[in-house]
Amino acid sequence: MSKKKAKKNSEQGTYALCVTTGLIVVGLGLGPLLGSVLASSAVGVLTGGVAGYLINNRKSSRKNH
């Protein structure tokens, strides 16, 4: 497997992990407190997506410098 393909797979795995964690921890954990499981799940998925993006960008910016 080439390095480029391995990096792409790694980034996709990071996004998936962060989105799933955000959905479970934020979405389902805060759902009963906020009264809307759907809205809090959406917030959890967005939070996880942002976290995954920040993690992937931090890794790539370190290698470039």
Secondary structure, 3 states (H helix, E strand, C coil): CCHHHHHHHHHHHHHHHHHHHHHHHHHHHHHHHHCCHHHHHHHHHHHHHHHHHHHHHHHHHHHHC
